[in-house]
């Protein structure tokens, strides 16, 4: 069973929510704001379960009837709003699942909790419909809005909610989490946590993704061999890279982080800070071989390549030009 202790890196928010629970000052509307993967859903689930727990503690007990139902996803007083279309939550959906439903008293508890994931997908009419409920909520209602981007919410909704901003999680915390909870080997956990930039959900996905590991193995091979590859081999590598077009952002980011590591070492940076700590020797070797100018050009070119591919330039050709720059012709 999950509790607030399972959420990492959001201590301020948890402390705040615990305080609200123990002081009996739970509000009618909360907005958890932060990008995907920061743990909004898990936090909302645990908060909802705590509010309905029959033991009335600051964490769900996990044993009462209400907790048991919540854990199996069947607590009738926790309503997770669903939407049919992937990119929008319609006014009808908000009316059916929240505005009208909230008039019905809770089944077994003194509260009824609504969780609206992807709340930023509510169109203006849907947000306005919800606003009516927030203006005069029944005493038992708690509505939790989870949004990736608060800027997409009406200011009137924001002002009626307690807004809690999810933090990016520190790399070391993500690292420990991946190693402890998923038994992911150190170097892979390190790469994934650096790559996810504070986004725990993304780090977990990356660290456990076969696809990402495969991509990394291939990119790694090129990064290490590029200086000894001739033009024929480079053309072949570019051709092979065309198969990774769907992962182009990850592909380019992996390369970008590599050359940033090389540049950092060249500038006398601390090897402890390396993202590719496993490859320290190779990075040091490359730091000796490339000039500052060459490294800056490569980094710039990787960024340009990302933009050029977005504007539909031939992917294989773009990769070939980039590889040639990396080789240092
Ligand atoms: Zn309980």
Boltz pocket constraint, residues with backbone or C-beta under 6 A from the ligand:
constraints:
  - pocket:
      binder: B
      contacts: [[A, 49], [A, 52], [A, 53], [A, 54], [A, 55], [A, 60], [A, 61], [A, 62], [A, 63], [A, 64], [A, 65], [A, 66], [A, 67], [A, 68]]
      max_distance: 6.0
